[in-house]
Amino acid sequence: MDTIAAISTAPAEAAIALIRMSGPEALAIAELLWRGKKSVATLPPRFAAYGSIVEDGAKLDDVLLTTFRGPASYTGEDMVEIACHGGVLVSRRILAALLRRGARSAEPGEFTQRAYMNGKLDLTQAEAVMDLIGAQTELALQAAAEQLEGRLGDRIRILLQQVLEILAHVEAYIDFPDEDISPDVGAALQARMDSAKAEIESLLATASQGRLMREGVRTVIYGAPNVGKSSLLNLLLGFERAIVNARPGTTRDVLEETVNLRGIPIRLMDTAGVRDTEDEIERAGIERTRRALERADLVLHLFDASAPPTDELPTTPGKVLRIINKADLGQHAAWASEEVARISCLQNTGLDALTDAIFSAVTGGAARSEWSVAINARHQSCLEKARAFIVVAQQALEDGLSPEFVAEDLRATMNAIGDVVGRPDTEDVLGVIFASFCIGK
């Protein structure tokens, strides 16, 4: 591989900027520009040395330079990190000097891709790097950190070994019929495949959690005009985001803000109240409300406490949580026996109970620790294929087909599971995965 270089910190003014370089010529290229008490070659690994970067006799900046010798580095190759002053111009000048001496600009995610190619990370850990950078809440950060440590990868490898042992037994029975190998058939083999399938389904069950942590819970605040939807948005956010007015139809568009609710990002959408209207702009807002409902994970259906409940329910694939507002003004008798959250946006009451209800609706009562392993959409696709193949293998066994058919389906199961952590022939997916990374990571 050639030697790559990039600025790893954000492209903005800061106290410090970091330029990274990795590859077989990293130390030699740095040596050409480095001026310090010791040469780059003699610097101890992981030791930050003070010196200057100089090109053609002109000092570009005073820096701290750190070397990392492969394979004991992030990428598994020789690496150099240069910490300079955080001005945009100075960091670009140092990067340009490195490129003129033989390095090339790194592609997005190329440092992490090299870490994967050199066996420093599996694909689940590589993806966790981006999740760690993009985490919006403590829960998402915790899940990404545990995935980076290899928790998901460990579960996948245990599952792979389980399927491999089943496949090895079946293939041994096929290949060595004269060796008196007892075929693990019938109920015993079905039980082993049931165990593997149960683990696949356990991992698949975390897909929804993973999406919610990474993308946030699409939460639509829905209700008739003037029930307090914008007031509820402001209450949950803790600041005045939406205009509140007693006149019905004030909200004409979908306003979206994200709030951190006990570690889960909640994407709150304040929508136009649904009613019959001749106002063309308001009708457009109501149509956007309907479209938001079609994509909602959770709907906060808001009612006026002084009016009786209606039978109207929003059409949505998500869960619906009913809430009555203006509880301080009195409650209609029909609400007495209803299980609803009761709040007063005006007096700022009932927020804790509402938060409990939202958290319960989103998590289904699961403990925070159960969200520590959460697969993403790519993992989900691989595991769904694996589940389909192992079901076919079980059916082939049940139908009394030749063991060769069972073995072929088990091999396909194993390959699909292997795609989660990355098999040698999964290079076609690498470009898609690492393209989402920032340059310099």
Phi, psi and omega in degrees: 000151176278181183260131183245155180214151179194158170278124186265348178263167184297147181282073180204165178292136181202176179291321186224144170239153182235127175249130181249148175217137182217139178142177186295335182255011185301312182293320182292320179294318178297324180300326183293336185248348188276137172228109181207181181293328178240153175287160179301321183296332183261359178290134177293143180302144176065024179248122181277116182253141179269136178186204182227155170256121186233133177231124179053041177082355180255127180284125179274323178183158168275135189220169164250127182243132181234134178252149175227124183265130176292149005273004183274059178216174182299316182271348186086000179246174170297135181226152173227135174239129181244117177261115181240182174296150192275016176291145181298318184292315184295319180293323178292324179294320179292317178299316180300322178295320178295320180293324178291338180269003173128348176282164173238159181293133180286146173281162176305128177074009187289329177296315179290326177297321177293325176299320177293313182297330180266011174078016179278333180220151165268177185295326180295322179289321178299316178295328180294333177300315180291323177298322180295319180293320185268003183299132181258344183224167179298322181293317177295322178296317179297315180296318179295320180296319180290325176291322178296326177287348175105014183296313178293317179301321178297318179296321179294319181292323176296318178296318177302315180297322180297313180291322179299318180295322176296313180297318181299321180294317181295316182290327176296320177297323180288314189279336185232067183294340183267003185265010179055038175282124181286117181291128178276085189243179175063221186298325182295315180290322177298321180295321179293320178289327175299321180296316178294319180295324179297322178291321176300314181292328176296319178290320179297329181295343180270358184298317180297318178299318180298317180295318181295321180290324184276322186255341184092159180271115179290105188242114182261127173270115192233149176163177179292164177300143172068027174267352177108027182296314179293325177295323178293319177302311180298321181296315181291326180284329183087010175207166184278099178260320184253148176288130180247127180211147181291344181285124178299146178086013180296316179280119183249349184221173177271117175263133182235133174218154180249135178235144178272110180250099179052041176094355181248126178287121179253116179271095184279133179236112175274124188242164177290140177296138183273122177197167173282130183209152176264353181286118185296320181292318179296322178299321178296321177295322179293323177295323176292326175301315180297320179293323177296322179296326181294339182248006188285142168272329182214138177241125173266097184274110188261136179234161172274124184298334183278349180254153180291155178294150178253160179276352183292125177238139180290144176275110186205147175281347184271178177284152180241125178247118182273136183224138172249132180253169180064034180297339180289343181267005182106156187237133176296143184302332183293340180276351187302321184262004183272141176271096181221161172277136184245123183223164168226107180295327181293316182264002177058047179242153178085004184293320181297316179295321178295318178300318177301317182293319179295315181299317179295319180295323182286316186270346184067023179085003180289146178286156180303324182296335181285350180263006185287336173247118183217113183284159177259185186296323180292315177301319181300315180299316180297315184288329175294322175297316180299317179298318180297318181293319183288331174295318178296320178298317178295322179292320178298320179293318181294326181279357178076025179288167180301145179303336179298323179292319179298316181297319181296318179290325177293324178294319177296323176299314182295320179295320180294320177294319180298332179295338180295312181269345177106114174259164182303334184257026179256027184295338181295336181267349185295318181300321180293317183293309188279346177295339181277355181281160172279156177293136179099357179247000000 
